[in-house]
Amino acid sequence: MPMASTRQLFAAVLAVAALIGSWLVAAPASAATGTISGTVKVRAVGGQPVGHAGAQVVFDRATTAGEDPSFENSVASVTTGAGGAFASPALADGRYRVRVYPGSFAGPGTLGHEYFDDRWSPYDVTLVTVAGGATTLGKDVVLQPTGWVTGTVRDEAGQPIAGATVTLSQTPGRGGGYGIVTDAQGRYDTRTGDYTDNTIPGSYRVEAGSYGSDIDSPVYTSSSADVAIAANAGVQRDFVLKRLPQVVFTLQDTNGSPLANAPLNIQEYRSDLGGWGPIQSGPHETDEEGRYRFVGYPGRSVKVYFGTPAGYTGSGVGEYWDGPTGDGAYALRDAAVVDFPQGVAMNRSYTVRLGAAPAISAGSPTITGTPKVGQTLTLVPGTWGPGAVDLDVQWLDGGFVIPGQTERELTLTPDLEGSYITARVTGAKAGADAVDRAAPYLGPVTAGAPPVSFTRPTISGTPRVGSTLTAVPGAWGPSGVALAYQWYAAGQAVGQATAQTFVPTAAEQGKAITVRVTGSLTGYSTVARTSAATAAVAAAPAVSASTPTISGTAQVGSTLTAVPGAWGPDGVALAYQWFAGGQPVAGATASTLALTAAQQGQPVTVRVTGTLAGHTPAERTSAATAAVAAAPEAPAVSAGTPTVAGTARTGQRLTARPGSWGPTGVTLGYQWLADGTPIAGAAGASYVVTNAVAGRRISVRVTGTLAGAAAVVRDSAPTAASVGLLTAPRPRITGTARQGRKLTVKLGTWSPGPVRLTYTWLRNGTRIAGATRASYTLRKADVGKRISVRVTGARASYATVVKVSARTGKVKRQA
């Protein structure tokens, strides 16, 4: 008979599978009605399926679309004839659930009833489609005797758990299940259940759990096992459940009386979402005694806000729990965490008594803007007090933190499509508890053009009249985003201030400056962001200055130097102008002045001007020197006779011996020459000979200089022709040391080339007459001897190099 609709369902309904493939064969038709036909068989234990006459076939029509439809039950039914065949009466086009009853049902071990496609419950069955024609089931319905499962449910101490629920559902993942309850000894038997007594053969999942409905009763973890149930046979599965710790809160009014039906706002820590957010269950509220229970499921951490019940007229206000010894918190960040670390008591109880309103009066935040991707939402925090209250903002997606979004503007990105957006405002001030308020949710966020990516701009520079401020926009993208700027003083746009830099004037003095950067790009939503405000613009200070002085001798040919003294602050730029006889010296704007005959007989002064952005320039003039005297009579340089010490050979160092020069103060300079031509980079008192000058005669040129005197140059006598140095690896012999075989010398690289090479083959170190080629064929005289080769390299202007190879092994006789 059909199952009654009042029986309890214990498992969630899973997806309804559409009938596909070869299971159904639909005849083409155009009528609005059709039929379903098939065959019902019976399989005895150990036997083959045979047709079953007298079975009842019932058709339930789906009344809604989708994977989880509703049904109109028993729209038609038929009884199978000889051989188990059946055909429905005319059925309206649609989808149907087909259930089959054997004709009689006497309990476990007898034939069970089932839904088409071997389903024992009405959930996740295969639906049959009627579409204006005859439809034949693609497989037979085979009824079999039912089986059963028995067992016990105990705790970790081995004690039976009475009242535990044991749920039976088909596996894998087919959904739909029914449950039974353990007796006082913790035993269960599916044969005693209203539905579980019809357990047709197949794969099932058995799950045991116990969640006491009474607030003081224990709660256990669930445990499951997969079983295979055979016809007219039983399976035993025992379960051991672990008890979970729990916390019971009792909420009281300000006078200590319990608050029943008070709502709880539970924030759960979700590592996958990066922080705290609303728990995915509810609503939650206290019971009639003001109590609420939390169960310590593994990894669970929550923060709890206790509100006041509907119609509450007392003086208390809602608060977060801030620990066993706390007196309440009003901001999520100050709430204590309820968690269940290893070793905590199995049962904990805490009392929460509501208090009076906090010192901070919170505003009512709202959000303006359109919830659409690419658009910018703006948080309006409302009025907070008393006095100045510091406000922190955190935007939330479905109650969970949106990382990094702590400004009053939120630009909606594509990942927020479909989300519901709110913002939490936290007000704080010295000496008062912080307070949270959240804006009403706005959403869902609809699709739109994605925004350009952006960062909040900053301002560099000193907010002072005359000083340059620069907008630092940060990273905007993708490539090609056009940025526009608008500067504000005290929140008012400054006319024409649309460049990346801005120089405050006296009109902006005393006002805070911000800059708003707008990024736009074709195909993207435009985004604008405003920087944090600077301090109020200060007046332009004056540069601090000192009176400069002049160092040096006031004489033609001498150099005078301006000593500016102390100027500030750091960064002051100093400019100079020299004067002779009170008239500016043309082009004399450096810190030094070389005196010429044009200044002879005139006193000299220098004027120093200091400038710095955002400051008033300052100017100071030195005292005058004595009249510039004529140039002294020029001295003469006496020269020594330079010589070269050392050997002109590659790698050797030659040293210049300049001889005696005068008078005191003469500065000597050196230049090394090869055959009279300067050697690039060789301008020191010594020179290391290289192959680049091989074959050339080396000399050194010494130049003596003295201020006010003509320079004098002297060259040393040249050395002998420089000898270069060849570099070569040790030669290597290849080939087999056997009479009649050829040995060949491998030279490696000799440089610099070209190098003329000659060869001398040696037998036990003694020259072999006539063996002067790059290869040598071993003779009878070589048997038992060790062979080596001497290679001699020669090149004009280079020292000859001789390299001898390693000896071979003893030469063997010819094979």
Summary of the structure (lengths in Angstrom):
residues: 815
radius of gyration: 51.2
end to end distance: 104.7
largest distance: 145.7
contacts: 2476
relative contact order: 0.05
helix: 4%
strand: 44%
